[in-house]
Amino acid sequence: MEKLIPIWEKAALTVEEAAAYTGVRIELIRALAHAAKHGRNDFPAFWVGTSIKIARGPLLQWIADTAVSHKDLQHAVKIVENADQLEMTRRRGRPRKRIIA
């Protein structure tokens, strides 16, 4: 039987856990992580295989630094909006299957 560890005690969080922990949209967390992967910001994310993990301690520090420096996360928001817009536009060919959870 797997013992569940509370989010506030975990060292690494999934995207969903980080979103629940911080109150930020999942899409924004993913956009920040992908931007960090390509060297565009300092978001504390890393990959284990194909899944994104966020270090909890550095995430809290990143939030504090972002709040103190009054950083604008508009670039990440624009990435999310662009992805949403691209998904809504109809492309040539057969439409993609959508998985509804």
C-alpha positions as a printed Julia matrix, in Angstrom:
101×3 Matrix{Float64}:
   0.0    0.0     0.0
   1.38   3.39   -0.98
   1.68   5.95    1.77
   0.45   9.38    0.67
   2.8   12.22    1.53
   1.26  15.68    2.0
   2.2   18.26   -0.64
   3.88  20.53    1.91
   6.33  17.74    2.82
   7.28  16.62   -0.7
  10.6   17.69   -2.19
   9.37  17.52   -5.79
   5.84  18.3    -6.98
   3.99  17.34  -10.13
   2.5   20.1   -12.27
  -0.95  19.44  -10.79
   0.38  19.51   -7.22
   2.34  22.72   -7.88
  -0.8   24.32   -9.33
  -2.85  23.3    -6.28
  -0.07  24.38   -3.89
   0.41  27.82   -5.45
  -3.07  28.54   -6.78
  -1.71  29.1   -10.3
  -3.25  27.53  -13.43
  -1.75  24.24  -14.6
  -1.18  25.68  -18.08
   0.85  28.57  -16.64
   3.01  26.18  -14.58
   3.68  24.12  -17.73
   4.51  27.24  -19.77
   6.92  28.46  -17.08
   8.58  25.03  -16.94
   9.02  24.82  -20.71
  10.39  28.37  -20.82
  12.87  27.42  -18.07
  13.9   24.33  -20.03
  14.87  26.6   -22.93
  16.67  29.12  -20.71
  14.04  31.88  -20.83
  13.4   32.11  -17.09
  14.56  30.75  -13.74
  11.5   28.66  -12.8
  12.64  25.69  -10.62
  11.47  22.83  -12.85
  13.21  19.66  -14.02
  12.23  16.59  -16.0
  12.07  12.96  -14.99
  11.66  11.23  -18.32
   8.82  13.12  -19.95
   7.14  14.35  -16.78
   7.75  17.8   -15.31
   8.7   18.05  -11.65
   8.96  21.25   -9.62
  11.25  21.51   -6.61
   9.06  22.68   -3.7
  11.69  24.59   -1.69
  13.07  26.53   -4.65
   9.47  27.1    -5.85
   8.66  28.94   -2.62
  11.85  30.99   -2.99
  11.03  31.7    -6.65
   7.56  32.94   -5.67
   9.04  35.2    -2.99
  11.66  36.58   -5.42
   9.02  37.12   -8.11
   6.76  38.97   -5.7
   9.58  41.17   -4.34
  10.95  42.06   -7.78
   7.45  42.62   -9.19
   8.24  40.42  -12.2
   5.59  40.36  -14.84
   4.67  36.86  -15.99
   3.01  38.18  -19.14
   5.37  36.22  -21.4
   4.25  32.93  -19.86
   0.61  34.04  -20.0
   1.02  34.85  -23.7
   2.48  31.38  -24.29
  -0.61  29.83  -22.69
  -2.98  32.07  -24.65
  -1.16  31.3   -27.9
  -1.39  27.56  -27.23
  -5.12  27.88  -26.48
  -5.66  29.88  -29.67
  -3.73  27.39  -31.79
  -5.77  24.56  -30.35
  -9.02  26.33  -31.25
  -8.06  27.12  -34.85
  -8.95  24.44  -37.32
  -6.03  22.92  -39.13
  -5.92  21.0   -42.36
  -6.4   17.29  -42.19
  -8.09  15.07  -39.69
  -8.88  16.71  -36.32
  -6.99  15.47  -33.3
  -8.67  13.26  -30.79
  -9.45  15.04  -27.54
  -9.13  13.21  -24.27
 -11.71  14.35  -21.78
 -10.87  13.57  -18.18
